[in-house]
Amino acid sequence: GRSFQLFQAMNRLAEEKRPNWITQSYAAVEVEDLQAQLLPGEIMLQYLYGKESNYPALFAMVLSQSGLEVKRLGELPYLDAHIDSFRNAITAYWGKYQACIQSPSDCDSSADVTYSRLGSQLYQQLWEPLFSERKPEEFPLRVILIPQRKLSILPFGALLTEDVEEIGAYRTYPYLIQKFEVQQAYSGQIWWIQNTSNTSYGGEVSLAMA
């Protein structure tokens, strides 16, 4: 059926020898069932890893009402370290803010530089390749995001869609959340159950296609 054809297409596009997620991602939910719950302008985005031993290649699966596509984002050996540094730069801002008030001459701007650099770099690695061939009017209105591993703690909405003009001028930064509405979930199966059962769990949902 159509689901099997989609799996075959995924296998070809990934150009890998059956990454371990191919047979697991939609084990409990049919692709068509997920598509039926997606609204116009809404996509489901799942990041998955191949099964190489050292630095597994990262893949992105993009599901919409019109179909499923898989993009190979490549091997990103420093991704985990960059995510940690990006998050640390965000939390360091508050400590820096207090320090700058108390002693302007000792104000350290290194966290600002790190945030600006990694915010743009992570966007270019993880997000831009998925939408670079689309016109702005073709961008999805909402992205249902299902990350894996360290990506689960990356604040995607804080990524930067362009290089910043003035480092430290955070009010002028081009944040991803200004262009995309991002919702997270633990898995495609859980998201589907929540949508079909009309059950409200309260709070923010976190996404992952499994």
Secondary structure, DSSP 8 states (H G I E B T S, - for coil): -HHHHHHHHHHHHHTSS--TTTTTTTSSS-HHHHHHH--TTEEEEEEEE---SSS-EEEEEEEETTEEEEEEEEE-TTHHHHHHHHHHHHHHHHHHHHHHHH-GGG---HHHHHHHHHHHHHHHHHTHHHHTTS-GGGS-SEEEEE--GGGGG--GGG-BSS--SSTT-GGG--BGGGT-EEEE-S-HHHHHHHHHHT----S-------
